[in-house]
Amino acid sequence: MNVGLGIGLNYSGLGYQYVALSNVNTLPAISLSYEKGSFAGVGPGIISLGSLLGCKRYSWHSGEYKGAWRGLIVAVRSAYHYNLFHNPRLDTYAGLSLGVRRKKYR
């Protein structure tokens, strides 16, 4: 199980802003994911299957102008876990996610 917290102020990243920061309301990217080792005996590692849910919100206003973005991601995940450094406290893996991202601007 994993809880993720992203960085960045808006959908353009940490870079430029069109409005003063005092007019910005943002929610950092938040994600929840879950994986379970499903297939053992595939070489020296384990293949896991799971899911991911994530969201992000950003809005701004300047005088009579305003805008807001909202995003939601729903995905399935799979990863190959291999104990690369032979350390039981470290989980090394490579994985893929396949899902849908819904982005709304108002």
N, C-alpha and C positions, 0 to 999 in steps of 0.2 A: 504494500500500500504506500502511496506517495502523495504528498501535498506540495504543490509548487507555487511559488510567488515570483512573478516576473518583475523586471525593472523597466523604466521608460515612462515618459510622461504622456505620450499620445501615440497615435498610429504612425506618425512619422519618426518615432524613436526618440532619442535623447537630443536630437538636433534642433532645428529651427522652430520657432513659435510665431504664429501670426498675431497673437494677442499677448497682452501682459499676463504674467503668471498669476496675478491676483484674480483673474477672471476665469481660471481653469478649475474644473472639478474632475478628478480622475480616480478611477479604481484600478489598481495594478492588476495585471493578468494573474488570474488564480486558476489552478488546475488541480483536479483530483484524479488519480489513476490507481488501478488495481491490476495486478498480474498474479497468476498462479502457475507454478511449474507443472506443465501438463504432459510433456513427452520426455522421459528420461531414456538413456541408452542410445541417443543420437550422437555418436562420437563421444568425446569426453565431457560434453556439457549437457545442458537441459534447455529445452524450448518451452517458453512460457506464453500463455495467452491471457489477454485482459482487455480492459476498457479505459477510456479517458474522457473526462468532461472538463471543459475549460470555459472561462468567460473573461471579458474585458469591457470596460466602459470609460468613455472620455467625453467631456462636454466643455464648451466655452461660451462666453458672451462678451460682447463689446458694444455698448450702446444698444441700438435696436437690432443688431445682428447677433445671431447665436447658431450653434450647431452642436450635434451630439452623435456619437458613434457608439454602437453596442455590438459586441461580437460573442458568438457562442460556438464552441467546437464540441462535437460528439464523435468519438472514434473508437476503433478496435485496435489493439496493440499486440504485437508479438515480438519476442526477443530471444536471442540465443545467449544464454549465460554460461560463461566459461571462466573458471578460477585461474585467470592468467598468472597471477603472482603467488598462487598457493597460500593465500591468506584467507582464513575463514571469515574474517571481519570485513572483507572487501568484496563487493559484488561487481565484477566487470562483465559487460554485456554489450551487444549491438542489437538494435531493434528497429522496427518499422511501425508506423501508425497509418491507418487508412480510415478517413472519416469525412464528415461534412462540416463546413464552416458557414455559419449564417451571420452576415454582417448587415447591420441596419444603420442608415443615416437619416436623421431628421433635422 
